[in-house]
């Protein structure tokens, strides 16, 4: 999708070739809003790679904490 956008294709032209691989809408095309959201998230990740890496590290740490803490009654 990124390569095709870089080559000047519109989201509307790309959309029919995209297929949702899992979930309730498996096998269908994503909505335009979903495609634009994915493009926006990718752009942010490219703009702020350090912030994305830190967020992943923080999330992994939280997951580890949740595993090791006993459940409250």
C-alpha positions in Angstrom: 0.0 0.0 0.0 2.8 2.4 0.9 4.6 1.8 -2.4 1.5 2.3 -4.4 0.6 5.6 -2.5 4.2 6.8 -3.2 3.7 6.0 -6.9 0.7 8.4 -6.9 -2.3 5.9 -6.6 -5.3 7.1 -4.6 -6.6 5.2 -1.6 -9.8 4.5 -3.6 -7.7 2.8 -6.3 -5.8 0.7 -3.8 -8.7 -0.3 -1.6 -10.1 -3.1 -3.8 -6.8 -5.0 -3.7 -6.7 -5.0 0.1 -8.2 -7.8 2.0 -8.8 -8.1 5.8 -7.0 -11.3 6.9 -8.8 -12.0 10.2 -11.7 -11.1 12.4 -15.4 -10.4 11.8 -14.8 -8.8 8.4 -12.3 -11.4 7.2 -12.1 -11.5 3.4 -13.6 -8.1 2.9 -12.0 -4.8 1.9 -11.2 -2.3 4.6 -13.1 0.9 4.9 -11.5 4.1 3.6 -11.3 5.5 7.1 -9.3 2.4 8.2 -6.8 2.8 5.4 -6.3 6.6 6.1 -5.9 5.7 9.8 -3.2 3.1 9.0 -1.4 5.6 6.8 -1.5 8.2 9.5 -0.2 5.8 12.1 2.6 4.8 9.8 3.5 8.4 9.2 3.6 9.1 12.9 5.8 6.1 13.6 8.2 7.2 10.9 8.3 10.8 12.3 8.8 9.8 16.0 10.6 6.4 16.0 12.0 7.0 19.5 8.6 7.6 20.9 7.2 4.4 19.3 10.2 2.3 20.6 9.7 3.7 24.1 6.0 3.0 24.0 6.6 -0.6 23.0 9.2 -1.0 25.9 6.8 0.6 28.4 3.9 -1.7 27.2 6.1 -4.8 27.5 7.1 -3.8 31.0 3.5 -3.3 32.0 2.6 -6.8 30.6 5.4 -8.3 32.7 4.2 -6.5 35.9 0.7 -7.8 35.4 1.9 -11.4 35.1 3.9 -11.2 38.3 1.4 -9.4 40.5 -1.0 -11.4 42.6 -4.7 -10.9 41.9 -6.6 -8.8 44.5 -9.6 -10.5 46.2 
